[in-house]
Amino acid sequence: MCSSITGRAMLDWYMQLEDYCCFLAAYQLPLPTVWREENVRIRRQLAEVDYPRLSKDERKRRMLDDIFAELLMLIPKLGDITHVTPTLKTLDEPLRSKNAGYLVKELEQYMETIDQFLMLPHVVETLEPKTRIPHRSKHEECCPPAPFTPYHMQFPPAGVLRMVIFGIKWYIRTVVYPAIRNESNSLECSPLEYQESSYYSLEICKTFAGIEETLDDSDSLIPLFSLVMMSTTTCSRELRLWLWYKLRHFEALGYLAFEPMKKYLAAMWGLRDIVTIGFSRTTPSDVARRLRCEDIIAAVKEVTLEDEESCTGTEENAEGVNQ
């Protein structure tokens, strides 16, 4: 199947769906890793024959497709870590802290693997930045100016790859590492020696802004919505107002359906109307206020409590129907 364009597309589609579902539920990936390895091996064989015959633009497009396949080959290792993390709660001390410390070291090695991946010559070529940046933004009449310089690519579709890679790093720094650290003592679990979550949020936004100014079709941005929405939870105060207007655009397209995220932002930013009437009909008057740690903790507790009450109500209704 990997030898045909259709077969490669179907396998990539499956692997992306598998990654999405298994990461949400902390399941192990059911498809053996050898499928991903074989996919990359065959692609490399075909590349030796095909690349010299392609034009520069066609070569970069094909190269980007092959690089995504190589990135998918790295995902199972992270999946193994996320699958094991919930089992830490079942262990007694000191084994729980010892295993947590081991998992943090595994995360550090995985982050190093991602960094090495970014240094590969064909990846560097594909992610090459654009030196001449347009002075006029397409959204200067509907959105406030970005509080950063957008990241423009020589090959704009490669911006999606850059966003995905920073999204993986964000996920490790914001979700996986804190979950592991929470189950250990400070002696066994060392700090993760990488950037804070706000840094990855900024890079996601910079890359998205560059893609947004490059693409003419707004529907092409739909696959990036979840990454931008994700970055809102850990972005700096200076980014929030700009992000607010991007969320308005997403909502206007009719594709903003992340209700738990909307609830979390509504609680954290203190703007309850986001959930009831949405972004397009509310005013971001307080969106740039300085947040304290207590605000974030309170928002998480409030959303969690609402979800628990909702589940309880659903169970009670189900029991009534059964009776």
N, C-alpha and C positions, 0 to 999 in steps of 0.2 A: 504493500500500500504506500510506503514512503517513496517509492520510485515514481509515482505519478503526482501531478499537481493536486488533483482531487483527493487522493489518499492522504497527502501531507496536510491539506486543509482540514480534512475530517479528523485526523489524529490530533492536530493542534487544537481544534475546537473542543474535542473531548477532554484533553489534558487541562485546558483552561477552566472548563466547567468542573472538572474533578478537583482542581486546586481550590476553586472558589467554595464549593460545598464542603470539602474536607477541612479547610481552614476555619470556616464558620463554626463547625461542630467539633473541631479538634479530633477528627478521625484520621486514621492512617490511609494513605493513598492506596486504593485497591489494585490499580494497574502496576505490575512490576516495573522497576526502574529501567530494566533492560530495554523496554519499548522506547523510552526517551533517548537512551544511549544509541540505540540502533537508528533512530530517526536522525540524530546528528551525524552519525557515521555515514549514512547514505547521502545526506545533504552535502557533506564535504567531498564525497566522491563525485557527485554531480557538479559541484562548484568548480572543480578542476577543469571540467570540460566546458561548462556553460559560461563562466565569468569572462574569459577572453573574448567571447563573441558578443557580449552585451555592450550597449552604449553606457556612458558614465551614469546617466540617470537610472537606467534599467538595472545596472550593476548595484547601485546603492539600494534600490528597492528590493532586489533579490537578497542582497547582503543583510538588510534589516530583517527580512523574514527568517533567514538562517540564524541570525543572532538571537531572535526571540526563542527559537528552538533550543539554542544553547542555554539560554536563561532558564527555560522550563526544565532543563536537565539538572539545574542546581536546586530547584524547589523541593524535591523530596527530602533533602537533608533538613531543611527548616521544618518541613511537615513532621518529621520524626521527633523534633524537639517539642513542637507544640502539642503533639499527641501524648508525649510523656509528662508534660508539665502538670496536667490535672491530677495525675497519680501521686504527686508529692504529698497531697493532703492525706493520703491513706497510710503514709509512713510515720513511724515514731522517730523522735530524736535519739541519737544524733544522725541517723541515716538520712532523714529528710533534708537536713542542712548540707550534708555531704553530697547528696545527689543534686541538690540545687546548685551548689558550687561547681559541680561537674558540668551541668547544663549551661551555666554562664560562660564557662570556658569554651563550650561547643558553640555558643552564640558568637563569641569573639572570633573564633576560627572561621565561622560562616561569614561574618562581616569582612574578614580579610580575604576570603574567597571572592566575594562580590567586588572588592576593591581591585583584586588581581584581574578579574573579568573585565573591569572597566579599562584596564591598561593594555588589553590585547590590541594589536595594531588595527585589525579590522573594526573593532568596536570604537577605538579612538577616531578612526576615519569617518565612521558613520555618525558619531556624535559631535563632529567638528562644529564649533560655534561660528556664527556669521559675524564678520567684523564691521560691516556697514549696517547700522540699525536705522530703520525709518524714523523720521522725526515726528510724524503725525500718527496718532493712534486712531483706529477706526471707532473707538468707543469714547472719545473725548467729550462728546456731546451728551452721552447718556450715563457715563460713569465718572467718578472722581479719578484723578491721575493716580497711577500705581505708585506706592511708596518705595519703589525699587526699579532697577533697570531690567526690563523683560529679557529673557534668555532666548535669542533667536538662533536657529540652526541653519547651517548650509543646506541640509536636506530636511525640511520641516517635518515630514512624517516621523523622523527619528526622535522628535520631541516626546512622542508617546513612550518610547523606550526609556528615555531619561526620567519621565514621570513615574513609570512603573518601578524603576530601580530605586528611586528615592522613596516611593511608597513602601517598598519592601523594608528599607532601612527604618522608615517611620514606624512600621508595624512592629519591628523588632524592638526598637527603643521605647515605644509607647505602650505596647500591649504585652509582648512576650517577656521581656526582661523584668518589668515590674511584677508580673505574675510569679515569676521564679523567685525574685528577691523577697517577695512577701512571705514565701514559705521557708525562709532560711534565716540564720543569724548572721550578723555582719562579719564574723570571723571566717566562715566557710564561703561566703558569697562576695566576691570582689566587685568593685564598681565596673560598669561597662565603659571602657575607655573610648567613647565615641561622642559625636556631637549630640546636643540636646534635641528633643523633639521639635522645638520651634525652628531650628535650623532646617530640618527636612521639610517642614511646612512651608518655609520661605522658598526653598528650591522648587518645590512642587508648584507653587504659585508663580514663580518667575518663568518656569518652563511653560505653564499653561498660558500665561499672558503672551509669550512669544508665539505660541501656536495659534491663539485666538486672533492675533493681528495678521497672521499669515494666511489662514484659511478663510475662504469666502462663504462656505456653507456652514452655518451654525449647527446643523444636525450632525456634522462630523465630530463635534465636540462631545456628543452624548457619552461615548465610552469613558471620557475623562471626568465626568461629574462626580463619581464616587470618590476619586482621589482628591478632588478639590474640596468636596464636602468633608472628607477625613481631615484635611489640613486645618479646617476651621477650629477644631477642638484644641489644638496646641499652638495656634498662630500667635504672634506678638500682638500687642494692643494696636500698633500702627497699621496692621494688615486688616483688621476687622471691618472697617468701613468699606474698603475696596472689595473685600470678599462678599459683603452684604449685597452689593449691586450685582455681583456675578451670580449669586444665588437667586436674585430676582430674575435674571435672564433665564436661568435654568428652569425656574418655576413657570415662566411665561411660555416656554416650549412644551410644558406639560409633562416633563419627565422627572420632576423632583418628587420622589416618593419615599424618601428615607424618613419615615415618621419618627422612629426612635432618635435619630440624629436631630431632628427639628425640636423634639421635646427637650433634649439635652441642651441645645443652644438656647432655647427659650428660657430654661431654668438658669443656665450659667450667665447669660447676658441680661437676665431680668426683664425679658420682653415676651410676655405670655401670649400676645396676639399672633406670634409666628405660627403656633399650632392651629389656632382657630380660623384666622383669615389669611395666613400666609405672609410671605415677604413682600409681595407686590403692593399690598394695601396697608402696610405698617411703615412707621417712620423710624429710621435708625438713629434716634436722638441720643440713646444711651449706649450705643454699641461699642464705643471706644473707651468706656470707663475702665479704670484700672481694676483688675481682678486680684483677689487674694486667694490663698490656698483654700480658705474656708468656703469661698464661693464655689469652687470647683467640686470640693467634697460634698457640699450641700446639694449641688445639681445632680451628681451621681446618685446620691441617696434618694432624692426626690423622684427621679425617673425610675429607679429600681423599685421603689415603693409603689408607684403607680402601676408598673407592670405586674407586680405581685398581686395587687388588688384586682387588676383586670383578669389575671389568670384564675384567681379564687372565684370571682364572679362567674367566669365561664364554666368552672367545674361545678358550681352550685346549680347553674342552669342545666348543665348536662345531667346531673343527678335527678333534677326534677322531671326532665323528659323521660329518663329511664323508668322512674317510678310510675 
